[in-house]
Amino acid sequence: MVYCEGILEVPGGGRLHSWWREAQSAIGHVVLVHGFGEHSGRYHDLTEFLCGRGFSVHAFDLRGHGKSSGLAGHIDRFTDYVDDLRLAVASASQSGPLFLIGHSMGGLITLRYLAGQPPDIAGAVISAPLLGFAVRIPKLKLAIGRASGLVAPRMRMANEIDPAHLSRDPEVGRAYAEDPLVRRVVSARWFSEATRAMRAMPAAVPRIQAPILILHGTEDKLAAVDATRAVFDRIGSRDKQLKIYPGFYHELFNEPDKQDVFQTVGDWLSAHLR
């Protein structure tokens, strides 16, 4: 398997760190979209599995994340993330079917991208999409956050993600806490833009026509599984599947039973090869 790194130049300025792992005799391609605060380098095990199944993997760090440029934890417009994904898709090899895999905020970005009905996407796998916060946020705090996004958009604070809530495997949380590429801050504008994007999804997903598989754990303490169920029911695709994992935490690809999740993803991708 060939591994390469590169840079995606963002129109108007900015650079996205990207990499790709070419599978031998590839039967398809996957573009990975990571979650908030983390980076694409945390998907090594999933990448190894997919390449072993014949899928080349293309990944990148969203702006303000990992090795990419941009203010950590900040976004001017949520659609900037969608533009990052559009750039990554355009750079990926088109020699075979192209799939998307988005986790958490990456799942929200992927759904937003699919709602634009892009061509030539064979299907998408969405893991624990950030369609609502698992912990109820008081209305006053929401209002203050949205107002701050207007008057002090770059004001940043700790994102309050507890590493212990990522996986039932404590080593995952420890590695996350010690990872120098993980960003532990969030800006006021990110909060207002992300919550706006979440609120818009129920009205947007009926436009999605691509085959889609959504995965979520019942014990996710970050992204609300009930919000996932509600949005799934509204997705327009006739080929859609929702798989709920009892007892699983937020990062299904890093759970102790991750090989079962990998197998589900690999089988679904293989069944949707054109």
N, C-alpha and C positions, 0 to 999 in steps of 0.2 A: 504494500500500500504506500502511495506517494503522499507526503505531507508538504504543504507549501503555505507560506504566509504572505500577506500583501496589505495594501492600503487602498481603501475606496475614498476617492476625493468627493466631498460633498459640494454640490453647486452652491456658490456664494461663500465658500470657506468651510474649513473643518475637514478632519480626516478620521475615517473609521478603520480600526484595526480589523483585519479579516484573515481567515485561514480556511483551508479546505483539505480534506483527506480523500484521496481518490481510491475507490475500491477496485480491486482487480476484476476486469470484465464486468464493469458496472451495468446494472439493469435499470437503475434509476438514480435520482439525485434528491437530496433533502437539504433544505435551508433551515437552520436552527435559529430561533429567536429567544434569547434569554430573558430572565425576569428583572425586576427593578433592583438596583444596588449591586447585583452580581455581575458576572461576565461569562463569555462563551467558553472559557477554558475550564469551567466546572462540569462540562458535559463529556468528559473523556470516556467513561464507561459506556454511555449510550452510543457515542461515536464508534467505539470499537465494535459494539454489537451490530450496528447498522452496516458498517463496512463488511463485517463478516457475512451479512445477509445479501451483499451485493449492491448496497446503496452508498454512493459517494456522499460525503457530508460537507456542506458549506456553512460557515458560521462567521459571525462578526460581533463586535462590541458596539452596542448602541451609543450614541453621542452622550458624553458625560459618564460613561461606564468603562471599566477595565482599562484597556490601553488606547481607547479612542479619545479624541479631543473633546473639549466642552466642559462646562462647569459641572462638577459632580452633583448629582441629585437634582439637577435643574433642567427644565424644558420651557421654551417660550410658547410653543403650541404642541399639543399632543400629536398633531398630524406630522410634525417633524420626525417622530419615530416611524410613522408609516412611510415617510419618504426614505428613511434609512433602509427599511425593509425592501422597498421598491428598488433601491439602488443595489442591494445585495442580490435580489432575484435576477436583475438584469445582468449581473456579473457572473452568475452561476452557469455552469455548463448546461446546454440545452440539447445534448445528444440523446436524451432519454426522458421519461416522465419526471416531472418536477413536483415534489411534495414540500409542504411546510410543516414544521413542528414548533409550536410556541408554548412557552411555559409562563404561567402567572401573568405579569404585565405583558410578557411576550405573547401570551394567548390573547389578551385584549387587543394588542397591536395587530396580530394576525387576523382576528375577526374583523377589525375595522378595515384592514386591507382587502379581505375577501368580500366585504360588503360593497366594495367598489367594482365587483365582478371582473377581476383581472383575467386575461386569457391564459391558456396553457398551464393552469395549475391542476395537477391530477388529483389532489386531495390534501387535506390538512389534519394534523393531530394536535389537539389542544389539551394541555395539561394544567389543571387547577387554575383556570383563567381568573384574572382579577376583574370580576364583574360586580363585586361588592365586598366590603370589608367584613371579615368574620366577626369582629368585635364592633358592637354598635357604637357609633360616634355621636355624641350629643349634638342636637341641632344648633346650639349656640356655638359650639366648637367648629362645626362645619361652616357656619356663617362667617366666623372670624377668619377661618382658613381661606375662604373664597375672597373675602375683602382684602386680606393681606396679599393675595395673589395679584391684586390690582395696584395697591399702594406701595408694597414692598416685595416685588416678585422674586428677587434674588435672596431674600432673607432665608437662611437655612437653619435647620435644627436636626437633632438626632431622629432617625426614621423609626426608632422604637421596635425594630424587628428583633425578636428574641431568637438567637441561633438555635436554642433548644426546641423551638417550634417547627423547624424545618423538616426534621426526620426523626423517626424513632431510634435511629442509630446515632448515639452520642458523638461518635467520631465525625460525623457530617457537620454537626454544630461547632465542634472544636476547630475543624479545618476552616470553616466559614469565618469564625471569629478571628483566626490568625492570618487569613488571606489578605495580603497587602493590596490586592486589586479590587477587593470588595469595598464599596462606598457606603458609609453608614450615615449619610446625611440626606435630607430632602428639603427642597425649597418650597416656599409658599405658592409659587406659580405652578410647580409640578402638582401640588395637591389640588389646586383649583382646576387645572387642566385634566388631570386623571379622573377626578370625580365627575367632571362634565362628560368625559368620554364614556364612563360607565353608565351614566344616566341615558346616554344616547343609544346604547346598544340594543335595547329591546325593539326600538323602531327601525334600527338599521339591519339587523340580522335576517329579516324576511327576504332581503335581496341576495343573500348568499345561496349560490347554486352548486358550488363544488362539494364533492363528497367530504364528509367530516366525521371525525371520531373525537369525542371529548371524554377526558378522564378526570376524576376528582375523588379525593379521599374524604370520608365522613368526619375525620377528626382534624381537618384543616383549620388551624387557628389564625390564618392570615387572609385567605380568600374564601368568601362565603359559598358553600356548596349549594345552598338554597337558591342563590342568585344564578348559579350555573344551570340548575334544573329549569328555572323560569325562562332563561334566555334560550336554552336548548329547544324548548317547546316552540319557540317562535322562528327558529332557523328555517329558511325556505327550501333548503336542499331536500330532495326526496331520498337521498342516500346519506342518512345521518345516524349516528350511534352514540349513546351515552353509557359509559361504564363507571359505576360507583364502587370504590374500594373501601369496604368496612374497616375502620380502625386506622387507615392510612393518614399520615400527616401531609404537609403541603408539597414537599418535593418528592413526587412519586418516583422519579428517576434516581433518587438517592435513598429510597427506603430499603430496609433489610430484605424485602421480597421483590426488589427491583427487577430481577430476572423474569418474574411473571409479567410485570408491566412491559418489559422489553419485548417479550414474546408476543404479547397482545398487539403491540405497535408493529412489530415486524410482520406478523401474519396479516394485519390490516393493510399495510403498505403493499405487500406482495399480492393481495387479492385485488388491489386497485391499479395494478400495472396495466397500461393501455396496450 
